[in-house]
Amino acid sequence: MNLSIRRRARHRHRRSPASLVLAVLAALVAALLPGLPLGSAPAHAAEANTATVYYSTVTTNWSAYKLHWAPTGGSWTTVPGVAMEAACTGWVKKTVDLGSATSWQATFNNGSGTWDNNGGKNYQLGTGLITVQGGTVAHSDPCADTQPADGTSATVYYDTTTTNWAVTNLHWAPTGGSWTTAPGIAMEAACTGWVKRTVDLGSATSWQATFNNGNGTWDNNNGANYQLGAGLNTVKGGTVTKSAKDPCAAAVPDTTAPSAPGKVKATATGTSIVLTWDAASDDTGVTGYQITRTGGTRGASVISATTTVYSDTGLEEKTAYTYTVKALDAAGNVSAASAEAKATTGEKAAQTTGTPLGGDPRKDPIYFVLTARFYDGDTSNDRGGSQHVKTGNAANNDPMFRGDFKGLVQKLDYVKGLGFSAIWITPVVLNRSDYDYHGYHGYDFYKVDPRLESAGASYQDLIDAAHAKGMKIYQDVVYNHSSRWGAKGLFTPTVYGVRDAQWSWYYDEKQEGFEYDGLTVEPVSGKSYYNGDMWSTAEPSGNTCLNWGKPTGAKSPEGYTIYNCQWPSPTSGMFPKSLYHTCWLGNWEGEDSRSCWLHEDLADFNTENTQVQNYLIGAYNKYIDMGVDGFRVDTAVHIPRVTWNRRFLPAIQERVAQQFGPQKANDFFVFGEVGAFVNDKWNRGSVNHSAQFYTWKERKEYSADDEKASLEQYDYEEQLGTGSQPTSTNAFLDGNSYHTPDHSKFSGMNIIDMRMHMNFGDASNAYNNGKDSDDSTNDATYNVVYVDSHDYGPNKSGERYAGGTDAWAENMSLMWTFRGIPTLYYGSEIEFQKGKKIDCGTTCPLADTGRAYYGDKIEGSVTASGFGTVASASGAVATTLDQPLVRHLQRLNQIRRAVPALQMGQYSTADITGNMAYKRRYTDAASGVDSFALVTVTDGATYKNIPNGTYKDAVTGDVRTVTDGTLTAAAPGKGNLRVYVLDLGGKNAAPGKVGTAGPYLK
């Protein structure tokens, strides 16, 4: 506020005729302005050297209002200034003559010593109409007539929840008429979150509008303007609703009940029944369902559900159950009961459910196996499939389905002896394609693939056996796609087929009653693979595939005639748009990457469809009920984040909590594959295709329709760009102190650290790239970190990592001590298949690839005495366990388990000189744990401003006493490291040397 008391001479400057002509022309041009793009609208000046300022009285409630002002370069009025006059409700105004000036500054007061001087900066004003409200300067007439004149009336309500403008102006034009003078007319408060304005359209029946804050920020519907009609319109989130309900009207009591749910279906498996139904409808929205079950000795039960699928487990054997479903709305209205659905349970399995182990997933290093390629515990379920000979697998006596759950159970001690307490296994659902051993071509999502199970070694047996050894099972799950043959129970396509001399080898004879399971030998052909249920020579009723059975004009490699509709594809018309997307992916970084097929064997689900969502939620509920400890989510980037956040992630949490309680739900570990194959922090600048993006909740509301919402979310976030994404300090220390992380905006999905993965050609490069992304990830301490996998090596290499043993040791030393959860692809502990092509499809034998069978390396017996320790071993597995990287890995796991800071700690590189050097700390008041560690990998490091005290190296046992806040560690050498742990006494005493010296840690 300027309190200097000055007198000034008032100069009255009369405008020349020429200036008046220019002013009139300017007014005419402004009146004809179209809708203006964002940020480009000029404020219209009433007269070049006069200004009228409107001041809001809503928050001040002064008895008098004074304007104390000065033109730029001129003198201030005498304190307290000139009186302002009443303008309209909530506003006073004053018109001033600026003389030759075109800008001025002002303050406001009540004439009795109370001032508003914009926090000491004064208000900097220009010419024309000006508003000052809540410390914000804008341009419009807040007192313009709000009543419509004679003619067609229209009212628009504008949502303010995302703009948060202090002033909202309406700049509009009737169809065929002129635009208002920019920036338009002020809108008035309507109710919380809304402003409104009523206008007279004259003889017009439609109009267009843009909105702005009076200071150059515009919403013009991305250049298209908003097209409005007569009557009441609403504009919210870029969407116009014509003939809308008044968003500010008092709520009318809802007395209308939802419709009754339709198509209720009950399907029994053992002593479980899966109940599904079509969603009910309601005038305001269905909030849940009420299931009534009758049957069995317990009588009637009422069950609540929020989705349209429910898995009812733990029922009585061989018992008939009847279900009805009612829908509920927010007002408590209940629909009529649905039609009855009945099912009869079968025999009870030995154990129908397990219980997840729970506990912080960061404590558990992960070993990743392709179950079918790991260890063959039961040769009777081995299957080569239709490509057995073509691939060359037959010549190697190496069927694609070779490993199984029985083999994995038999080798749990091998995995535990390495030091791993979590196993990530490939998808377990029944697959169906020509080459589906990996599990990513799901066909029956409700059935475990029999090629993986054996008598006494079911999937449940594997889960229970792992848990008995203190090891978690993370199941790979696919929500994005099914096999090309669709998904049993949802939709399966029918293809054209004729068993003539050319194609009889391919089209199996139909066998009534025979059901494909990948394992059972078909009685006529003697094959386990079977497609007789998929094809038809006669055009089926309801066929949507064009030119059914007509030759395409093309020939197969063998010279056979190829027919239309012979194989499923997205563009053939075989798949209903409601359940499947019907396009090929064109742009991997575009929106269509989320709504098109990735490959001919991956039929892309329409995951925004409720029926699809329910199918998948119901299927994965089954595996949650079995007690798995988490899900690795395949192709997560190909489903919109808003769909994950609205549907699938809450459903996972809800089911785990329902079955095992809220703490187990909190510990259930979900980590997604968001394929980003560049070194950018943000994948080619696209936030929607970057891994860290998926760790966050949505930050605005979108359309209730999931398909519309996915497009809205994509556009909204892309336009905000990388600079406007949320940030986090959850992975970082505050100086030397651990702070409680803020997970309030966490989506529920953690991520595979693609940035580090792509840069692991060199450990230092991976380290520096990884930490560069940590501030944009909700909590990078939960990142799953690996060097290579079943898909890629570093830098999108198609070969298994071949950087050498020393480089592997260095990579491991970094992964096991830096933030995140270290993960190893099976066999990397002995550089298995290094340099080999990871996958060659059907063009070469599996034995020549990175997916080769590993069982030969772990034949024999092994008994683990703990995580990272082996009591005894014999045969080939003993030789494997004696390899240098295995010994290195075992000791790393021992050290990591002994130092909580290495498992769950936040980190910092402040006040540290060194290459891969950092400090980590984890503190938990509830348990009394406080762990602080200094780490350097390969190179030397100096740490300054650290807590004084005694530090003990977990690698060598070296003891240092710090009295000046500084510790220097000499370079330990390639692949080696130092972990100096602060000795805090009691339960937080430093462990000293952990394990015995090995080939690298010494």
Disulfide bonds with the S-S distance in Angstrom:
Cys88-Cys143 1.89
Cys191-Cys248 1.92
Cys545-Cys565 2.06
Cys583-Cys596 2.04
Cys840-Cys844 1.75
